[in-house]
Amino acid sequence: MVFLFFMVAGLWLKSAIDSGFAVPDAGPNPALSWRDINALNAIADAPLDRPPVEQGLTPSYDPIAYDPSLLLSPPRKFGPWAWWWPGGDIDLVQVEEQLDELAAMGFAGFEHEAFAVNTGWKEDPELARRVLSVGTQEYFRKLGRVLEMLEERGMQIDLGESSGWPANGPHITPERGVADLSFAEISVKGGRLIDMSLPKPKPTYADYLLLALEIFSDEDVVNFTHDGGKIVSVLAAKPIIGDRSRFFFNLDDQLHLDPESVIDITDKVDEQGKVRWQAPEGDWLIIAAYQRPSASLGSATTGAYPRGGFVLDHFDKGEVRRHLEFSFGTETGLPKDFGKAVRGIFVDSAEFAVNTHVTSDFLSEFENRRGYNLTPFLPAIAVDGRHHFAAHVLGLNAQPSYVLTAHDDNIRHDYDQTVSDLYIENYLGELTDWSNAQGMESVGEVFGLKIDTIRAMGRLDVPQTEQLYAGGTDLFLKLASAAGALYGRPIVAAETFVSVGRDYSFTPRRLKMMADKVLFNGINQIHYHGITYPWQTGTEAMGKVNWYPWSMPAGLSNMSSALSFTFNATPDNIFWKDLPPLNTYIARSHYLLRQGVPDYDLLIYYPLLGFPNKLSGNGFAEEHLYHGHLADTDPPSMQAIKVDGKNGADGEKAPDLNPDVQWLHQV
């Protein structure tokens, strides 16, 4: 009986793994059937027909000269921003009513995101048809009418570059999408001819993390292409120390290699992936590096395209242009509103499900920028989960798979620096240049990836941050305002009023203090993280407004506990009536903070790539509103959340401050 149980459990687990990693099949797609895909492909392959724009140019925004008489009642453009849509399921009459209400409350514009988070579409085919309609002709017809409404009211909008994030869409196949540099290895005995097929990559612990989430949540959040993809290099080296663990979640699994023994045998591999190599005497490890389609989708549960969307190759300028044309090109009917109702294109945070970024010309770009050939040192950059956002958020840091030289850390830094350069230049740069050429601005967030964060924010016309990431600490918020000052960006935005686990604890006093926190850190455009389109789903547990995508009542969904962090600024909130005076205060603050140019007394050199999400340590325990904590208002049950979910009320000593920012906090 026990044997039968384990056999059934094993079969179920294998089935769950196989189906979880399976890449969804393409099929008829209403978001593609009316589009000229050949024309889109031609855009990706065409040479750039406009000169690049130098980073640091001041965008077209012209601030209003200071007028004391305007301080009491600033022009609408200085009000806060808001908004989310349940995919494409909106009613234009209801949109117009909401716009009138929000305009009367002092809102100036909208950060437009259309996604399917917690809409319940899986249980209702008709609901699925309405929600999962982003990219269809009907969707763009509705969006076009909404833009007309905004212009009539003197309001503006930043259009999200896709449904869900990172940038993705149904026009992107796995082969055209973001790639993963994956490694596979096999041990062989030398002194003979090695004639064999190369091993193929296997999922990493980060992939299995998302697989567990997929099984638990019933959402498609991970895929894995087992065919390996394109071979980048094949190296042979002699192992010195270490044995491989059989447990895939062993984050300390590591082999030491003899750097003097490394041989590049890529030219010994044929088109079928078979290696024929006369190996010298001794024990050898053959390490194959593949550029493998990641087949990753837009961020878990968010996409509202009819058949999902694979993530864009952010490191290929041609693919970026192709994506922008798909999302905003002539066929969509949107260009007539660019620079009018449409202020700009919005980029959300860089939440990639990729272990190690790579693109087709990465090795040549690396050598041109760093001055040496990376190929013999590729094993040094094999670190499971290095660029994987889920691993980053959870604070899981695997050891490098191989130890090659005494300079491995330098090699990994050079690799990350090259990823940073290509992301900023080929993605953010192309996005900004394309938007500017259309009379718009680029707006967005760049955190979540190991890149030069300040330079990346400065490549956008409107750098944006948020109070959720890194607990909303002052150190993180100041990166955005620093980018604004260094690169001449007069508007710096922030998604505000958001804290993990405190979604039902926002009072007017707390909101005012959270607004002050971002304003005092140099932010001069507040975006409400919590105003939704008033969508009715028929689920009574959701309340009158019926759709709180980032604040789920407990037990309503398997994802409820993971999606509880936003202020529900909706008419059924008892503090809804208190928002107009708060918005007036915010507008006045925006008006004052956009006058003149920043004047800083202190410059701190920040040499690190990226910014850590977990900042546990005593150094942050006293910072007001770190993770939304207010010592004089939080009940005892909330006190323990003041340091990354640890310490606070029970006397337990907090862990040491994250070394990446300990020095910065001390300054």
Number of C-alpha atoms within 10 A of each C-alpha: 6 7 8 9 10 11 12 12 12 12 12 12 12 12 11 16 16 13 15 24 22 16 19 16 6 10 7 9 17 19 23 18 11 12 17 11 14 8 12 19 16 12 18 18 13 11 10 12 6 9 7 13 14 9 18 17 13 13 17 13 12 8 12 11 10 13 11 10 8 11 17 12 14 21 16 16 18 25 26 24 28 24 18 19 21 26 27 26 23 18 12 14 9 13 16 15 11 15 20 15 12 17 18 11 20 24 27 25 27 22 24 20 24 27 27 26 22 21 23 15 17 12 9 9 10 11 15 20 15 18 26 28 24 30 27 20 19 14 20 20 13 15 19 17 13 18 20 15 19 22 15 10 14 16 24 23 26 23 21 21 24 32 28 28 26 24 28 29 32 21 24 20 17 22 14 16 28 30 28 24 25 29 27 16 17 13 14 16 14 16 12 12 13 15 13 12 13 20 16 18 21 16 17 15 20 25 24 17 14 22 23 17 19 20 15 11 16 14 18 24 23 26 23 20 18 16 12 24 20 15 19 20 19 25 22 24 22 20 22 14 11 12 11 12 12 8 9 14 14 13 18 13 18 19 17 18 23 14 17 10 13 18 15 16 18 18 11 14 19 11 8 8 17 15 21 16 18 14 17 12 10 11 15 22 19 22 22 26 26 23 22 27 26 29 29 28 32 28 23 21 20 24 27 29 28 23 21 25 26 27 30 29 29 26 27 22 23 21 24 23 24 23 27 19 18 25 23 20 15 11 15 19 14 17 17 13 17 20 17 19 22 24 22 28 26 23 25 20 19 19 22 24 29 25 25 23 23 24 20 13 10 18 19 13 17 21 14 12 13 15 9 11 14 19 17 16 18 25 22 22 24 21 22 25 24 23 22 23 21 19 21 20 15 10 13 16 14 19 17 24 20 20 23 23 16 9 11 18 14 12 18 18 15 17 23 23 20 22 24 22 20 23 23 25 21 20 24 26 22 23 27 24 24 22 22 20 12 15 17 24 26 25 29 26 23 27 27 22 24 22 23 23 24 23 22 25 29 28 29 30 31 26 30 32 29 25 27 22 22 22 26 24 23 20 14 21 26 18 23 31 30 25 24 31 19 14 21 19 26 25 23 27 27 27 21 25 30 28 24 21 19 20 20 13 17 20 13 13 10 17 19 17 17 22 24 14 21 27 22 14 18 22 29 24 29 27 25 24 26 23 22 21 22 21 18 15 14 12 13 10 13 17 13 16 18 17 26 27 25 22 24 23 15 13 10 13 14 15 20 17 17 13 21 22 25 27 25 26 20 19 13 13 14 10 14 14 13 13 17 15 12 19 21 21 19 23 28 19 21 23 26 17 19 21 14 12 12 15 7 8 4 6 7 8 7 12 7 14 17 18 21 20 21 17 23 21 19 17 17 21 19 13 16 17 22 24 27 31 23 18 15 7 11 16 11 12 8 19 20 19 22 27 25 21 14 17 20 20 13 10 8 10 11 17 14 12 17 16 12 14 17 14 10 12 14 7 7
